[in-house]
Amino acid sequence: MARPYNDSGTCLAAAKKLNIVLASAEVAPLAKTGGLADVASALPAWLHDAGHDVRLLMPRYAMLERQDLKIHKVRQLQDLVLRAGTREIRYAIDTTILPGTSLPVLLLRCPELYGRDSIYTEDADEHLRFILLSRAALEMCRQMHFAPDIVHCHDWHTALIPLYLRARYGSDALFRKARSVMTIHNIGYQGVFGAGILDELGLGGAAGLLHQDDLKAGQINFLKTGLLHADLITTVSPTYAQEIQGPEYGAGLDGLLRQRADSVIGILNGVDYAEWNPATDALIAANYTADDLSGKRTCKRALMKALELTAGGEQPLVGIVSRLVGQKGFELVANVLPGLMLERDFSLAVLGSGESRYERLFSRLQEVFPDRVHFSKGYNNELAHQIEAGADLFLMPSRYEPCGLNQMYSLKYGTVPIVRKTGGLADSVQAVDAQSASGTGIVFEHYDDSGLRWALRTALDLYSNAPVFRQIMLNGMAEDFSWASQGALYEALFRRQLE
């Protein structure tokens, strides 16, 4: 395979339109804990295919060393030094091709900070790991003589970049045109550290650009800093962009976001249909399309057999693939599901891990209903695909959901989603009207036990009406959340920033 960058740092794989730098702590499939990784992979890949010169940077975590990657050094990005307070951190940047794409990805090599077992840690130098990522994203541009038009930052891990653009690179002609875009994937994670790290930020005399009330309180909030200084703030669904400007969902940053309301825009995440498409999915028992759904029945039978769900294939199968945490609505599930399983006949396939109380909930349900409930702890990509294809209904009762992807996967697989009306769930699932056979899923509004109970009962009743249920399946399969449409929205947004 040819090197994706030559020795002068010129990208060989893309025709230049916009110069875009994108920095992220996660990029799928190399390193992933959530939806951030999917976006940080799919969006730059789409922009690259559209002809833009995209420089995607992520840390070279220890887990990458166990993957089958052809990694090359970028000559002028070796033996670099970051001075952070009294510390001197040596690093380098290498390159590989992002699996499944033609996109070069730059790998920030610093074993001192990234040679650990997990992406995120609670180590005392956690702040330094992402100070380096933010600083390196801009310093590599200087070393490669690459003048960015757009610098795209994702979540708190790279939220210092807009500040560094002002404080450290504002007088550099290379960055004269650069505009910063800060994307919030989940405002609940903000990167808050003690003010004792101030010297390590490397701001020199520009500390006055930090949030002064926070400094007086003895803390530095990375995400808040990004929201203060970014030229544009985006988030991952239009509804979430509005929700986070209120106190219920703003996680303490709603006041700042209201002040910047004219610069806050929501764009729904896209879906990679090359991976999530029942017509081509190699991980499921049989492929199928809207014109021929017979393969979906095969997928259901195969899944139930594999999970030893022997209660019978005629009863509805409800799927869950999720982090098992309160945000995802599992406090409601714990209150509602055990009683409903005694009341109604349906099976349940659960894949996920998280809070021990919810893991115990599904383990206990599996013990009580061994022929109807299967709980797989952890994450298994193949099983996730099989649940999407084999389930009849998919449950996502989130308290809040910035975007969510599984509900969009479910729609494509003809698996009717049951969701709460919040964030990206509200933007991607249309409430069913059984009379007209319109809509794509069951949507409940109020976050309480009665709301979820109503939604599950309504979904089970809908399943019993085979002609209407089939039409709802087809409605969902016809929806298009591809990056071809969502990526174009980002491209247009970037161009408007430059204008």
DAJO-V652146 format. One record per pair of residues at least 24 apart in sequence whose ideal C-beta (glycine too) atoms are under 7 Angstrom apart, sorted by the first residue. I is the first residue (numbers start at 1). J is the second residue. Records with the same first field share a line. If there is no record, write none. Layout:
# DAJO-V652146
I: J / J
This chain:
# DAJO-V652146
1: 70 / 97
3: 72
4: 95 / 97 / 104
5: 74 / 95 / 104
7: 75
9: 74 / 76 / 144 / 145 / 146
11: 53 / 104
13: 102 / 104
14: 48 / 51 / 52 / 53 / 54
15: 51
16: 53
17: 51 / 52
18: 52 / 149 / 150 / 494
19: 53 / 146 / 147 / 148 / 149
20: 47 / 52 / 53 / 54 / 148 / 149 / 150 / 152
21: 55 / 137 / 141 / 148 / 151 / 152
22: 54 / 56 / 152
23: 57 / 133 / 134 / 137 / 153 / 158 / 161
24: 58 / 154 / 158
25: 58 / 59 / 119 / 130 / 133 / 157
26: 119
27: 56 / 58 / 98 / 105
29: 99
30: 58 / 64 / 67
31: 58 / 61 / 63 / 119
33: 119
35: 185 / 269 / 403 / 405
36: 154 / 155 / 185
38: 405
39: 185 / 269
40: 154
41: 98
42: 270 / 272 / 483
43: 483 / 487 / 490
44: 103
45: 98 / 101 / 103
46: 483 / 487
47: 487 / 491
48: 102 / 103
50: 491
54: 103
55: 106 / 146
56: 103 / 105 / 106
57: 106 / 108 / 136 / 137 / 140
58: 105 / 107 / 108
59: 108 / 114 / 133
60: 94 / 107 / 108 / 109 / 114
61: 114 / 119
62: 114 / 115 / 116 / 117
64: 107
69: 96
70: 96
71: 96 / 107
76: 143 / 144
77: 140 / 143
80: 139
82: 132 / 135
83: 202
84: 128 / 131 / 200 / 202
85: 199 / 200
87: 200
89: 132
91: 132 / 136
93: 136 / 140
106: 140
108: 133 / 136
127: 193 / 197
128: 200
130: 157 / 158 / 191
131: 160 / 200 / 201
133: 157 / 158
134: 158 / 160 / 161 / 164
135: 164 / 202
137: 161
138: 164 / 165 / 169
141: 174
142: 174
147: 174 / 177
148: 175 / 178
149: 177 / 178 / 179 / 498
150: 179 / 181 / 494 / 497
151: 178 / 180
152: 181 / 183
153: 180 / 181 / 182 / 183 / 226
154: 183 / 185
155: 184 / 185 / 189
156: 189 / 190 / 191 / 222 / 223
157: 191
159: 191 / 222 / 223 / 225 / 226
160: 222 / 225 / 226
162: 226 / 229 / 230
163: 209 / 225 / 229
166: 209 / 229
167: 203 / 206 / 209
177: 498
179: 231 / 497 / 498
180: 230 / 231
181: 230 / 231 / 232 / 234 / 497
182: 226 / 227 / 230 / 233
183: 234 / 235
184: 233 / 235
185: 236 / 402
186: 402
187: 244 / 250 / 251 / 253
188: 251
190: 221 / 222 / 223 / 224 / 251
191: 221 / 222 / 223
192: 219 / 221
193: 219 / 220
194: 218 / 219
195: 219 / 220
224: 253 / 256
227: 253 / 256 / 257 / 260
231: 497
232: 263 / 265 / 497
233: 260 / 263 / 264
234: 265 / 267
235: 266 / 402
236: 268 / 269 / 402 / 403 / 424
237: 266 / 268 / 402 / 403 / 423 / 424 / 427
238: 266 / 268 / 427
239: 266 / 423 / 424 / 426 / 427
240: 266 / 402 / 403 / 423 / 424
241: 265 / 266
243: 400 / 423
249: 400
265: 493
267: 486 / 489 / 490
268: 403 / 424 / 427 / 428 / 481 / 486
269: 403 / 405 / 424 / 486
270: 481 / 482 / 483 / 486 / 487
271: 405 / 408 / 409 / 412 / 481 / 482
272: 483
273: 412 / 482
276: 409 / 412
277: 412
278: 389 / 412 / 413
281: 385 / 389
283: 382 / 385 / 386
284: 385 / 386 / 389
290: 474 / 477 / 478
293: 414
296: 389 / 414
299: 386 / 389 / 390
300: 390
302: 390
303: 349 / 386 / 387 / 390
304: 347
307: 349 / 374
308: 374
309: 347 / 371 / 372 / 374
310: 371
311: 347 / 371 / 372
315: 345 / 346 / 347
316: 346 / 392 / 393 / 460 / 463
317: 347 / 349 / 390 / 391 / 392
318: 346 / 348 / 391 / 393 / 395
319: 349 / 387 / 388 / 391 / 394 / 415
320: 350 / 351 / 352 / 395
321: 351 / 352 / 384 / 387 / 406
322: 352
323: 352 / 354
324: 352 / 353 / 354 / 355 / 358 / 359
325: 354 / 355
326: 399
327: 398 / 399 / 400
328: 398
329: 397 / 398 / 399 / 420
330: 358
332: 397 / 449 / 452
333: 397
334: 358 / 361
335: 449
336: 449 / 452 / 453 / 456
338: 365
340: 453 / 456
341: 365 / 369
344: 460
346: 460
347: 372
348: 372 / 373
349: 374 / 387 / 391
350: 375 / 376
351: 376 / 379 / 380 / 383 / 384 / 387
353: 377 / 378
388: 413 / 415
389: 413
391: 415
392: 416 / 463
393: 418 / 459 / 463
394: 418
396: 425
397: 452
398: 422 / 425
399: 447
401: 425
408: 481
411: 440 / 476 / 477 / 479
412: 477
414: 473 / 476 / 477
416: 441 / 442 / 459 / 472 / 473 / 476
417: 441
418: 442 / 455 / 456 / 459
419: 443
420: 444 / 447
421: 445
428: 481
432: 462 / 472
434: 462 / 465 / 468
437: 468 / 471 / 472
438: 475
439: 472 / 475
440: 472 / 475 / 476 / 479
441: 476
